[in-house]
Amino acid sequence: MLAVLVWVFAWWLTEAVPMPITSMSPLFLFPFFGISCADDVAQSYMDDVIALLLGSFILALAVEHYNIHRRLALNYRE
């Protein structure tokens, strides 16, 4: 497990691999090396708070993509 963590940390530090791949690599590496089962690792990735944050980030990206923030700002007049 320590070797996997050092490997992921090296990827994170050097950015040799894109961050989404680096962050998801324990999900595949822990079951592959027999450190933990895939269900336990996946459950730690989708905690309730993490799901809430992920949903809010996706909503913020959608608002920015369709310029809803500008539309609201331009339509708001006193």
N, CA, C and O atoms as a Maestro MAE file, in Angstrom:
{
 s_m_m2io_version
 :::
 2.0.0
}

f_m_ct {
 s_m_title
 :::
 protein
 m_atom[312] {
  # First column is atom index #
  i_m_mmod_type
  r_m_x_coord
  r_m_y_coord
  r_m_z_coord
  i_m_residue_number
  s_m_chain_name
  s_m_pdb_residue_name
  s_m_pdb_atom_name
  i_m_atomic_number
  :::
  1 25 0.826 -1.186 0.000 1 A "MET " " N  " 7
  2 3 0.000 0.000 0.000 1 A "MET " " CA " 6
  3 2 0.868 1.246 0.000 1 A "MET " " C  " 6
  4 15 0.554 2.230 -0.670 1 A "MET " " O  " 8
  5 25 1.945 1.203 0.743 2 A "LEU " " N  " 7
  6 3 2.845 2.350 0.779 2 A "LEU " " CA " 6
  7 2 3.433 2.624 -0.597 2 A "LEU " " C  " 6
  8 15 3.587 3.784 -0.980 2 A "LEU " " O  " 8
  9 25 3.762 1.579 -1.344 3 A "ALA " " N  " 7
  10 3 4.308 1.763 -2.684 3 A "ALA " " CA " 6
  11 2 3.285 2.415 -3.616 3 A "ALA " " C  " 6
  12 15 3.640 3.273 -4.424 3 A "ALA " " O  " 8
  13 25 2.021 2.011 -3.506 4 A "VAL " " N  " 7
  14 3 0.972 2.620 -4.332 4 A "VAL " " CA " 6
  15 2 0.802 4.090 -3.953 4 A "VAL " " C  " 6
  16 15 0.672 4.941 -4.833 4 A "VAL " " O  " 8
  17 25 0.803 4.391 -2.678 5 A "LEU " " N  " 7
  18 3 0.667 5.770 -2.241 5 A "LEU " " CA " 6
  19 2 1.837 6.638 -2.693 5 A "LEU " " C  " 6
  20 15 1.639 7.789 -3.080 5 A "LEU " " O  " 8
  21 25 3.044 6.099 -2.647 6 A "VAL " " N  " 7
  22 3 4.207 6.848 -3.129 6 A "VAL " " CA " 6
  23 2 4.108 7.070 -4.630 6 A "VAL " " C  " 6
  24 15 4.445 8.145 -5.127 6 A "VAL " " O  " 8
  25 25 3.645 6.052 -5.351 7 A "TRP " " N  " 7
  26 3 3.470 6.154 -6.800 7 A "TRP " " CA " 6
  27 2 2.447 7.239 -7.152 7 A "TRP " " C  " 6
  28 15 2.695 8.070 -8.025 7 A "TRP " " O  " 8
  29 25 1.315 7.226 -6.478 8 A "VAL " " N  " 7
  30 3 0.277 8.230 -6.728 8 A "VAL " " CA " 6
  31 2 0.768 9.614 -6.321 8 A "VAL " " C  " 6
  32 15 0.496 10.597 -7.011 8 A "VAL " " O  " 8
  33 25 1.480 9.697 -5.218 9 A "PHE " " N  " 7
  34 3 2.031 10.983 -4.778 9 A "PHE " " CA " 6
  35 2 3.036 11.516 -5.786 9 A "PHE " " C  " 6
  36 15 3.065 12.719 -6.049 9 A "PHE " " O  " 8
  37 25 3.861 10.646 -6.354 10 A "ALA " " N  " 7
  38 3 4.826 11.084 -7.369 10 A "ALA " " CA " 6
  39 2 4.110 11.604 -8.613 10 A "ALA " " C  " 6
  40 15 4.513 12.610 -9.197 10 A "ALA " " O  " 8
  41 25 3.051 10.914 -9.010 11 A "TRP " " N  " 7
  42 3 2.261 11.406 -10.155 11 A "TRP " " CA " 6
  43 2 1.644 12.759 -9.844 11 A "TRP " " C  " 6
  44 15 1.626 13.652 -10.690 11 A "TRP " " O  " 8
  45 25 1.131 12.907 -8.606 12 A "TRP " " N  " 7
  46 3 0.505 14.155 -8.215 12 A "TRP " " CA " 6
  47 2 1.524 15.289 -8.153 12 A "TRP " " C  " 6
  48 15 1.241 16.405 -8.588 12 A "TRP " " O  " 8
  49 25 2.695 15.008 -7.620 13 A "LEU " " N  " 7
  50 3 3.730 16.024 -7.442 13 A "LEU " " CA " 6
  51 2 4.316 16.475 -8.770 13 A "LEU " " C  " 6
  52 15 4.531 17.668 -8.984 13 A "LEU " " O  " 8
  53 25 4.574 15.527 -9.660 14 A "THR " " N  " 7
  54 3 5.211 15.864 -10.935 14 A "THR " " CA " 6
  55 2 4.216 16.185 -12.041 14 A "THR " " C  " 6
  56 15 4.596 16.726 -13.080 14 A "THR " " O  " 8
  57 25 2.949 15.858 -11.827 15 A "GLU " " N  " 7
  58 3 1.901 16.019 -12.834 15 A "GLU " " CA " 6
  59 2 2.272 15.331 -14.138 15 A "GLU " " C  " 6
  60 15 1.989 15.838 -15.224 15 A "GLU " " O  " 8
  61 25 2.905 14.176 -14.020 16 A "ALA " " N  " 7
  62 3 3.266 13.379 -15.187 16 A "ALA " " CA " 6
  63 2 2.037 12.786 -15.855 16 A "ALA " " C  " 6
  64 15 2.034 12.533 -17.060 16 A "ALA " " O  " 8
  65 25 1.005 12.569 -15.073 17 A "VAL " " N  " 7
  66 3 -0.271 12.026 -15.542 17 A "VAL " " CA " 6
  67 2 -1.331 13.061 -15.189 17 A "VAL " " C  " 6
  68 15 -1.225 13.694 -14.138 17 A "VAL " " O  " 8
  69 25 -2.345 13.257 -16.021 18 A "PRO " " N  " 7
  70 3 -3.390 14.227 -15.673 18 A "PRO " " CA " 6
  71 2 -4.015 13.944 -14.303 18 A "PRO " " C  " 6
  72 15 -4.123 12.791 -13.885 18 A "PRO " " O  " 8
  73 25 -4.418 14.998 -13.623 19 A "MET " " N  " 7
  74 3 -4.947 14.883 -12.263 19 A "MET " " CA " 6
  75 2 -6.147 13.950 -12.137 19 A "MET " " C  " 6
  76 15 -6.210 13.201 -11.162 19 A "MET " " O  " 8
  77 25 -7.115 13.948 -13.076 20 A "PRO " " N  " 7
  78 3 -8.222 13.001 -12.907 20 A "PRO " " CA " 6
  79 2 -7.763 11.545 -12.891 20 A "PRO " " C  " 6
  80 15 -8.306 10.733 -12.143 20 A "PRO " " O  " 8
  81 25 -6.780 11.214 -13.701 21 A "ILE " " N  " 7
  82 3 -6.257 9.845 -13.714 21 A "ILE " " CA " 6
  83 2 -5.511 9.567 -12.422 21 A "ILE " " C  " 6
  84 15 -5.637 8.485 -11.847 21 A "ILE " " O  " 8
  85 25 -4.737 10.536 -11.965 22 A "THR " " N  " 7
  86 3 -4.000 10.373 -10.711 22 A "THR " " CA " 6
  87 2 -4.952 10.165 -9.538 22 A "THR " " C  " 6
  88 15 -4.712 9.309 -8.687 22 A "THR " " O  " 8
  89 25 -6.023 10.940 -9.492 23 A "SER " " N  " 7
  90 3 -6.937 10.837 -8.355 23 A "SER " " CA " 6
  91 2 -7.756 9.552 -8.373 23 A "SER " " C  " 6
  92 15 -8.159 9.061 -7.318 23 A "SER " " O  " 8
  93 25 -8.004 9.008 -9.550 24 A "MET " " N  " 7
  94 3 -8.798 7.778 -9.640 24 A "MET " " CA " 6
  95 2 -7.944 6.510 -9.634 24 A "MET " " C  " 6
  96 15 -8.492 5.409 -9.583 24 A "MET " " O  " 8
  97 25 -6.645 6.635 -9.685 25 A "SER " " N  " 7
  98 3 -5.785 5.453 -9.753 25 A "SER " " CA " 6
  99 2 -5.893 4.536 -8.530 25 A "SER " " C  " 6
  100 15 -5.809 3.322 -8.713 25 A "SER " " O  " 8
  101 25 -6.073 5.030 -7.285 26 A "PRO " " N  " 7
  102 3 -6.257 4.081 -6.178 26 A "PRO " " CA " 6
  103 2 -7.504 3.214 -6.328 26 A "PRO " " C  " 6
  104 15 -7.549 2.093 -5.821 26 A "PRO " " O  " 8
  105 25 -8.511 3.731 -7.023 27 A "LEU " " N  " 7
  106 3 -9.726 2.961 -7.250 27 A "LEU " " CA " 6
  107 2 -9.432 1.689 -8.042 27 A "LEU " " C  " 6
  108 15 -10.108 0.676 -7.861 27 A "LEU " " O  " 8
  109 25 -8.441 1.735 -8.904 28 A "PHE " " N  " 7
  110 3 -8.076 0.570 -9.699 28 A "PHE " " CA " 6
  111 2 -6.863 -0.177 -9.143 28 A "PHE " " C  " 6
  112 15 -6.770 -1.397 -9.277 28 A "PHE " " O  " 8
  113 25 -5.935 0.555 -8.520 29 A "LEU " " N  " 7
  114 3 -4.697 -0.073 -8.050 29 A "LEU " " CA " 6
  115 2 -4.887 -0.858 -6.747 29 A "LEU " " C  " 6
  116 15 -4.274 -1.912 -6.579 29 A "LEU " " O  " 8
  117 25 -5.720 -0.369 -5.824 30 A "PHE " " N  " 7
  118 3 -5.912 -1.090 -4.564 30 A "PHE " " CA " 6
  119 2 -6.503 -2.470 -4.767 30 A "PHE " " C  " 6
  120 15 -5.993 -3.428 -4.186 30 A "PHE " " O  " 8
  121 25 -7.566 -2.623 -5.570 31 A "PRO " " N  " 7
  122 3 -8.057 -3.996 -5.805 31 A "PRO " " CA " 6
  123 2 -7.086 -4.842 -6.625 31 A "PRO " " C  " 6
  124 15 -6.995 -6.052 -6.417 31 A "PRO " " O  " 8
  125 25 -6.356 -4.217 -7.558 32 A "PHE " " N  " 7
  126 3 -5.417 -4.957 -8.391 32 A "PHE " " CA " 6
  127 2 -4.306 -5.596 -7.561 32 A "PHE " " C  " 6
  128 15 -3.911 -6.733 -7.821 32 A "PHE " " O  " 8
  129 25 -3.803 -4.871 -6.567 33 A "PHE " " N  " 7
  130 3 -2.735 -5.384 -5.719 33 A "PHE " " CA " 6
  131 2 -3.264 -6.085 -4.475 33 A "PHE " " C  " 6
  132 15 -2.470 -6.521 -3.642 33 A "PHE " " O  " 8
  133 25 -4.566 -6.206 -4.324 34 A "GLY " " N  " 7
  134 3 -5.146 -6.918 -3.192 34 A "GLY " " CA " 6
  135 2 -5.116 -6.159 -1.887 34 A "GLY " " C  " 6
  136 15 -5.199 -6.771 -0.822 34 A "GLY " " O  " 8
  137 25 -5.000 -4.852 -1.936 35 A "ILE " " N  " 7
  138 3 -4.949 -4.044 -0.719 35 A "ILE " " CA " 6
  139 2 -6.342 -3.923 -0.108 35 A "ILE " " C  " 6
  140 15 -6.510 -4.035 1.107 35 A "ILE " " O  " 8
  141 25 -7.319 -3.697 -0.947 36 A "SER " " N  " 7
  142 3 -8.698 -3.541 -0.493 36 A "SER " " CA " 6
  143 2 -9.616 -3.940 -1.636 36 A "SER " " C  " 6
  144 15 -9.209 -3.939 -2.798 36 A "SER " " O  " 8
  145 25 -10.855 -4.281 -1.305 37 A "CYS " " N  " 7
  146 3 -11.784 -4.651 -2.367 37 A "CYS " " CA " 6
  147 2 -12.313 -3.376 -3.041 37 A "CYS " " C  " 6
  148 15 -12.291 -2.293 -2.457 37 A "CYS " " O  " 8
  149 25 -12.775 -3.530 -4.252 38 A "ALA " " N  " 7
  150 3 -13.219 -2.383 -5.051 38 A "ALA " " CA " 6
  151 2 -14.413 -1.679 -4.413 38 A "ALA " " C  " 6
  152 15 -14.533 -0.459 -4.522 38 A "ALA " " O  " 8
  153 25 -15.293 -2.419 -3.752 39 A "ASP " " N  " 7
  154 3 -16.467 -1.813 -3.125 39 A "ASP " " CA " 6
  155 2 -16.075 -0.851 -2.003 39 A "ASP " " C  " 6
  156 15 -16.658 0.225 -1.874 39 A "ASP " " O  " 8
  157 25 -15.098 -1.234 -1.199 40 A "ASP " " N  " 7
  158 3 -14.669 -0.375 -0.098 40 A "ASP " " CA " 6
  159 2 -14.005 0.903 -0.613 40 A "ASP " " C  " 6
  160 15 -14.234 1.990 -0.083 40 A "ASP " " O  " 8
  161 25 -13.191 0.760 -1.640 41 A "VAL " " N  " 7
  162 3 -12.509 1.931 -2.196 41 A "VAL " " CA " 6
  163 2 -13.520 2.854 -2.862 41 A "VAL " " C  " 6
  164 15 -13.458 4.070 -2.682 41 A "VAL " " O  " 8
  165 25 -14.451 2.290 -3.631 42 A "ALA " " N  " 7
  166 3 -15.460 3.107 -4.306 42 A "ALA " " CA " 6
  167 2 -16.367 3.797 -3.299 42 A "ALA " " C  " 6
  168 15 -16.798 4.926 -3.531 42 A "ALA " " O  " 8
  169 25 -16.659 3.144 -2.196 43 A "GLN " " N  " 7
  170 3 -17.510 3.748 -1.170 43 A "GLN " " CA " 6
  171 2 -16.822 4.962 -0.544 43 A "GLN " " C  " 6
  172 15 -17.486 5.942 -0.208 43 A "GLN " " O  " 8
  173 25 -15.510 4.907 -0.385 44 A "SER " " N  " 7
  174 3 -14.806 6.056 0.174 44 A "SER " " CA " 6
  175 2 -14.748 7.223 -0.807 44 A "SER " " C  " 6
  176 15 -14.635 8.375 -0.389 44 A "SER " " O  " 8
  177 25 -14.824 6.940 -2.102 45 A "TYR " " N  " 7
  178 3 -14.850 8.002 -3.095 45 A "TYR " " CA " 6
  179 2 -16.205 8.701 -3.139 45 A "TYR " " C  " 6
  180 15 -16.260 9.895 -3.436 45 A "TYR " " O  " 8
  181 25 -17.288 8.006 -2.855 46 A "MET " " N  " 7
  182 3 -18.619 8.590 -2.974 46 A "MET " " CA " 6
  183 2 -19.298 8.755 -1.618 46 A "MET " " C  " 6
  184 15 -20.409 8.269 -1.406 46 A "MET " " O  " 8
  185 25 -18.639 9.427 -0.729 47 A "ASP " " N  " 7
  186 3 -19.239 9.821 0.538 47 A "ASP " " CA " 6
  187 2 -20.333 10.854 0.241 47 A "ASP " " C  " 6
  188 15 -20.324 11.466 -0.827 47 A "ASP " " O  " 8
  189 25 -21.260 11.052 1.159 48 A "ASP " " N  " 7
  190 3 -22.363 11.986 0.932 48 A "ASP " " CA " 6
  191 2 -21.869 13.408 0.675 48 A "ASP " " C  " 6
  192 15 -22.380 14.093 -0.210 48 A "ASP " " O  " 8
  193 25 -20.882 13.849 1.442 49 A "VAL " " N  " 7
  194 3 -20.372 15.205 1.287 49 A "VAL " " CA " 6
  195 2 -19.647 15.356 -0.052 49 A "VAL " " C  " 6
  196 15 -19.769 16.389 -0.710 49 A "VAL " " O  " 8
  197 25 -18.903 14.342 -0.452 50 A "ILE " " N  " 7
  198 3 -18.201 14.391 -1.723 50 A "ILE " " CA " 6
  199 2 -19.193 14.430 -2.881 50 A "ILE " " C  " 6
  200 15 -18.975 15.153 -3.853 50 A "ILE " " O  " 8
  201 25 -20.273 13.665 -2.791 51 A "ALA " " N  " 7
  202 3 -21.302 13.694 -3.828 51 A "ALA " " CA " 6
  203 2 -21.959 15.068 -3.906 51 A "ALA " " C  " 6
  204 15 -22.249 15.552 -5.000 51 A "ALA " " O  " 8
  205 25 -22.196 15.701 -2.761 52 A "LEU " " N  " 7
  206 3 -22.775 17.039 -2.738 52 A "LEU " " CA " 6
  207 2 -21.836 18.042 -3.398 52 A "LEU " " C  " 6
  208 15 -22.275 18.860 -4.205 52 A "LEU " " O  " 8
  209 25 -20.561 17.986 -3.067 53 A "LEU " " N  " 7
  210 3 -19.590 18.893 -3.678 53 A "LEU " " CA " 6
  211 2 -19.456 18.646 -5.175 53 A "LEU " " C  " 6
  212 15 -19.394 19.597 -5.954 53 A "LEU " " O  " 8
  213 25 -19.412 17.395 -5.583 54 A "LEU " " N  " 7
  214 3 -19.309 17.065 -7.002 54 A "LEU " " CA " 6
  215 2 -20.512 17.599 -7.773 54 A "LEU " " C  " 6
  216 15 -20.354 18.161 -8.856 54 A "LEU " " O  " 8
  217 25 -21.701 17.428 -7.226 55 A "GLY " " N  " 7
  218 3 -22.903 17.944 -7.874 55 A "GLY " " CA " 6
  219 2 -22.902 19.455 -7.978 55 A "GLY " " C  " 6
  220 15 -23.318 20.007 -8.996 55 A "GLY " " O  " 8
  221 25 -22.438 20.134 -6.933 56 A "SER " " N  " 7
  222 3 -22.398 21.594 -6.983 56 A "SER " " CA " 6
  223 2 -21.355 22.093 -7.975 56 A "SER " " C  " 6
  224 15 -21.573 23.112 -8.631 56 A "SER " " O  " 8
  225 25 -20.236 21.403 -8.098 57 A "PHE " " N  " 7
  226 3 -19.236 21.797 -9.092 57 A "PHE " " CA " 6
  227 2 -19.755 21.595 -10.509 57 A "PHE " " C  " 6
  228 15 -19.510 22.426 -11.383 57 A "PHE " " O  " 8
  229 25 -20.466 20.503 -10.742 58 A "ILE " " N  " 7
  230 3 -21.043 20.256 -12.068 58 A "ILE " " CA " 6
  231 2 -22.094 21.319 -12.387 58 A "ILE " " C  " 6
  232 15 -22.154 21.805 -13.516 58 A "ILE " " O  " 8
  233 25 -22.909 21.678 -11.423 59 A "LEU " " N  " 7
  234 3 -23.902 22.727 -11.623 59 A "LEU " " CA " 6
  235 2 -23.223 24.067 -11.904 59 A "LEU " " C  " 6
  236 15 -23.687 24.815 -12.766 59 A "LEU " " O  " 8
  237 25 -22.152 24.385 -11.208 60 A "ALA " " N  " 7
  238 3 -21.427 25.633 -11.446 60 A "ALA " " CA " 6
  239 2 -20.814 25.661 -12.840 60 A "ALA " " C  " 6
  240 15 -20.823 26.704 -13.494 60 A "ALA " " O  " 8
  241 25 -20.287 24.544 -13.300 61 A "LEU " " N  " 7
  242 3 -19.752 24.491 -14.664 61 A "LEU " " CA " 6
  243 2 -20.844 24.693 -15.706 61 A "LEU " " C  " 6
  244 15 -20.615 25.348 -16.723 61 A "LEU " " O  " 8
  245 25 -22.025 24.139 -15.462 62 A "ALA " " N  " 7
  246 3 -23.143 24.324 -16.392 62 A "ALA " " CA " 6
  247 2 -23.590 25.780 -16.419 62 A "ALA " " C  " 6
  248 15 -23.879 26.314 -17.490 62 A "ALA " " O  " 8
  249 25 -23.651 26.431 -15.259 63 A "VAL " " N  " 7
  250 3 -24.018 27.839 -15.195 63 A "VAL " " CA " 6
  251 2 -23.004 28.682 -15.959 63 A "VAL " " C  " 6
  252 15 -23.385 29.600 -16.686 63 A "VAL " " O  " 8
  253 25 -21.728 28.382 -15.803 64 A "GLU " " N  " 7
  254 3 -20.689 29.136 -16.495 64 A "GLU " " CA " 6
  255 2 -20.705 28.859 -17.999 64 A "GLU " " C  " 6
  256 15 -20.495 29.772 -18.798 64 A "GLU " " O  " 8
  257 25 -20.949 27.624 -18.385 65 A "HIS " " N  " 7
  258 3 -20.942 27.264 -19.806 65 A "HIS " " CA " 6
  259 2 -22.049 27.977 -20.580 65 A "HIS " " C  " 6
  260 15 -21.830 28.440 -21.700 65 A "HIS " " O  " 8
  261 25 -23.229 28.064 -19.988 66 A "TYR " " N  " 7
  262 3 -24.364 28.692 -20.662 66 A "TYR " " CA " 6
  263 2 -24.548 30.161 -20.289 66 A "TYR " " C  " 6
  264 15 -25.584 30.749 -20.598 66 A "TYR " " O  " 8
  265 25 -23.561 30.758 -19.633 67 A "ASN " " N  " 7
  266 3 -23.547 32.178 -19.264 67 A "ASN " " CA " 6
  267 2 -24.775 32.603 -18.466 67 A "ASN " " C  " 6
  268 15 -25.253 33.728 -18.608 67 A "ASN " " O  " 8
  269 25 -25.276 31.720 -17.643 68 A "ILE " " N  " 7
  270 3 -26.437 32.053 -16.828 68 A "ILE " " CA " 6
  271 2 -26.087 33.125 -15.800 68 A "ILE " " C  " 6
  272 15 -26.929 33.952 -15.451 68 A "ILE " " O  " 8
  273 25 -24.864 33.113 -15.322 69 A "HIS " " N  " 7
  274 3 -24.463 34.125 -14.348 69 A "HIS " " CA " 6
  275 2 -24.510 35.521 -14.971 69 A "HIS " " C  " 6
  276 15 -24.901 36.473 -14.296 69 A "HIS " " O  " 8
  277 25 -24.126 35.666 -16.233 70 A "ARG " " N  " 7
  278 3 -24.200 36.968 -16.903 70 A "ARG " " CA " 6
  279 2 -25.648 37.354 -17.178 70 A "ARG " " C  " 6
  280 15 -26.026 38.515 -17.021 70 A "ARG " " O  " 8
  281 25 -26.444 36.394 -17.583 71 A "ARG " " N  " 7
  282 3 -27.848 36.685 -17.865 71 A "ARG " " CA " 6
  283 2 -28.559 37.180 -16.610 71 A "ARG " " C  " 6
  284 15 -29.350 38.121 -16.666 71 A "ARG " " O  " 8
  285 25 -28.277 36.548 -15.495 72 A "LEU " " N  " 7
  286 3 -28.888 36.994 -14.239 72 A "LEU " " CA " 6
  287 2 -28.391 38.378 -13.847 72 A "LEU " " C  " 6
  288 15 -29.169 39.206 -13.373 72 A "LEU " " O  " 8
  289 25 -27.116 38.632 -14.040 73 A "ALA " " N  " 7
  290 3 -26.565 39.933 -13.668 73 A "ALA " " CA " 6
  291 2 -27.108 41.050 -14.557 73 A "ALA " " C  " 6
  292 15 -27.367 42.152 -14.073 73 A "ALA " " O  " 8
  293 25 -27.283 40.777 -15.856 74 A "LEU " " N  " 7
  294 3 -27.787 41.817 -16.759 74 A "LEU " " CA " 6
  295 2 -29.281 42.042 -16.606 74 A "LEU " " C  " 6
  296 15 -29.762 43.147 -16.856 74 A "LEU " " O  " 8
  297 25 -30.023 41.028 -16.203 75 A "ASN " " N  " 7
  298 3 -31.466 41.169 -16.037 75 A "ASN " " CA " 6
  299 2 -31.864 41.747 -14.689 75 A "ASN " " C  " 6
  300 15 -33.013 42.147 -14.503 75 A "ASN " " O  " 8
  301 25 -30.950 41.795 -13.767 76 A "TYR " " N  " 7
  302 3 -31.275 42.302 -12.427 76 A "TYR " " CA " 6
  303 2 -31.107 43.817 -12.427 76 A "TYR " " C  " 6
  304 15 -29.993 44.331 -12.530 76 A "TYR " " O  " 8
  305 25 -32.212 44.513 -12.312 77 A "ARG " " N  " 7
  306 3 -32.170 45.979 -12.254 77 A "ARG " " CA " 6
  307 2 -33.128 46.416 -11.171 77 A "ARG " " C  " 6
  308 15 -34.194 45.827 -10.992 77 A "ARG " " O  " 8
  309 25 -32.749 47.436 -10.459 78 A "GLU " " N  " 7
  310 3 -33.631 47.962 -9.414 78 A "GLU " " CA " 6
  311 2 -34.421 49.116 -9.939 78 A "GLU " " C  " 6
  312 15 -35.224 49.697 -9.208 78 A "GLU " " O  " 8
  :::
 }
 m_bond[311] {
  # First column is bond index #
  i_m_from
  i_m_to
  i_m_order
  :::
  1 1 2 1
  2 2 3 1
  3 3 4 2
  4 3 5 1
  5 5 6 1
  6 6 7 1
  7 7 8 2
  8 7 9 1
  9 9 10 1
  10 10 11 1
  11 11 12 2
  12 11 13 1
  13 13 14 1
  14 14 15 1
  15 15 16 2
  16 15 17 1
  17 17 18 1
  18 18 19 1
  19 19 20 2
  20 19 21 1
  21 21 22 1
  22 22 23 1
  23 23 24 2
  24 23 25 1
  25 25 26 1
  26 26 27 1
  27 27 28 2
  28 27 29 1
  29 29 30 1
  30 30 31 1
  31 31 32 2
  32 31 33 1
  33 33 34 1
  34 34 35 1
  35 35 36 2
  36 35 37 1
  37 37 38 1
  38 38 39 1
  39 39 40 2
  40 39 41 1
  41 41 42 1
  42 42 43 1
  43 43 44 2
  44 43 45 1
  45 45 46 1
  46 46 47 1
  47 47 48 2
  48 47 49 1
  49 49 50 1
  50 50 51 1
  51 51 52 2
  52 51 53 1
  53 53 54 1
  54 54 55 1
  55 55 56 2
  56 55 57 1
  57 57 58 1
  58 58 59 1
  59 59 60 2
  60 59 61 1
  61 61 62 1
  62 62 63 1
  63 63 64 2
  64 63 65 1
  65 65 66 1
  66 66 67 1
  67 67 68 2
  68 67 69 1
  69 69 70 1
  70 70 71 1
  71 71 72 2
  72 71 73 1
  73 73 74 1
  74 74 75 1
  75 75 76 2
  76 75 77 1
  77 77 78 1
  78 78 79 1
  79 79 80 2
  80 79 81 1
  81 81 82 1
  82 82 83 1
  83 83 84 2
  84 83 85 1
  85 85 86 1
  86 86 87 1
  87 87 88 2
  88 87 89 1
  89 89 90 1
  90 90 91 1
  91 91 92 2
  92 91 93 1
  93 93 94 1
  94 94 95 1
  95 95 96 2
  96 95 97 1
  97 97 98 1
  98 98 99 1
  99 99 100 2
  100 99 101 1
  101 101 102 1
  102 102 103 1
  103 103 104 2
  104 103 105 1
  105 105 106 1
  106 106 107 1
  107 107 108 2
  108 107 109 1
  109 109 110 1
  110 110 111 1
  111 111 112 2
  112 111 113 1
  113 113 114 1
  114 114 115 1
  115 115 116 2
  116 115 117 1
  117 117 118 1
  118 118 119 1
  119 119 120 2
  120 119 121 1
  121 121 122 1
  122 122 123 1
  123 123 124 2
  124 123 125 1
  125 125 126 1
  126 126 127 1
  127 127 128 2
  128 127 129 1
  129 129 130 1
  130 130 131 1
  131 131 132 2
  132 131 133 1
  133 133 134 1
  134 134 135 1
  135 135 136 2
  136 135 137 1
  137 137 138 1
  138 138 139 1
  139 139 140 2
  140 139 141 1
  141 141 142 1
  142 142 143 1
  143 143 144 2
  144 143 145 1
  145 145 146 1
  146 146 147 1
  147 147 148 2
  148 147 149 1
  149 149 150 1
  150 150 151 1
  151 151 152 2
  152 151 153 1
  153 153 154 1
  154 154 155 1
  155 155 156 2
  156 155 157 1
  157 157 158 1
  158 158 159 1
  159 159 160 2
  160 159 161 1
  161 161 162 1
  162 162 163 1
  163 163 164 2
  164 163 165 1
  165 165 166 1
  166 166 167 1
  167 167 168 2
  168 167 169 1
  169 169 170 1
  170 170 171 1
  171 171 172 2
  172 171 173 1
  173 173 174 1
  174 174 175 1
  175 175 176 2
  176 175 177 1
  177 177 178 1
  178 178 179 1
  179 179 180 2
  180 179 181 1
  181 181 182 1
  182 182 183 1
  183 183 184 2
  184 183 185 1
  185 185 186 1
  186 186 187 1
  187 187 188 2
  188 187 189 1
  189 189 190 1
  190 190 191 1
  191 191 192 2
  192 191 193 1
  193 193 194 1
  194 194 195 1
  195 195 196 2
  196 195 197 1
  197 197 198 1
  198 198 199 1
  199 199 200 2
  200 199 201 1
  201 201 202 1
  202 202 203 1
  203 203 204 2
  204 203 205 1
  205 205 206 1
  206 206 207 1
  207 207 208 2
  208 207 209 1
  209 209 210 1
  210 210 211 1
  211 211 212 2
  212 211 213 1
  213 213 214 1
  214 214 215 1
  215 215 216 2
  216 215 217 1
  217 217 218 1
  218 218 219 1
  219 219 220 2
  220 219 221 1
  221 221 222 1
  222 222 223 1
  223 223 224 2
  224 223 225 1
  225 225 226 1
  226 226 227 1
  227 227 228 2
  228 227 229 1
  229 229 230 1
  230 230 231 1
  231 231 232 2
  232 231 233 1
  233 233 234 1
  234 234 235 1
  235 235 236 2
  236 235 237 1
  237 237 238 1
  238 238 239 1
  239 239 240 2
  240 239 241 1
  241 241 242 1
  242 242 243 1
  243 243 244 2
  244 243 245 1
  245 245 246 1
  246 246 247 1
  247 247 248 2
  248 247 249 1
  249 249 250 1
  250 250 251 1
  251 251 252 2
  252 251 253 1
  253 253 254 1
  254 254 255 1
  255 255 256 2
  256 255 257 1
  257 257 258 1
  258 258 259 1
  259 259 260 2
  260 259 261 1
  261 261 262 1
  262 262 263 1
  263 263 264 2
  264 263 265 1
  265 265 266 1
  266 266 267 1
  267 267 268 2
  268 267 269 1
  269 269 270 1
  270 270 271 1
  271 271 272 2
  272 271 273 1
  273 273 274 1
  274 274 275 1
  275 275 276 2
  276 275 277 1
  277 277 278 1
  278 278 279 1
  279 279 280 2
  280 279 281 1
  281 281 282 1
  282 282 283 1
  283 283 284 2
  284 283 285 1
  285 285 286 1
  286 286 287 1
  287 287 288 2
  288 287 289 1
  289 289 290 1
  290 290 291 1
  291 291 292 2
  292 291 293 1
  293 293 294 1
  294 294 295 1
  295 295 296 2
  296 295 297 1
  297 297 298 1
  298 298 299 1
  299 299 300 2
  300 299 301 1
  301 301 302 1
  302 302 303 1
  303 303 304 2
  304 303 305 1
  305 305 306 1
  306 306 307 1
  307 307 308 2
  308 307 309 1
  309 309 310 1
  310 310 311 1
  311 311 312 2
  :::
 }
}
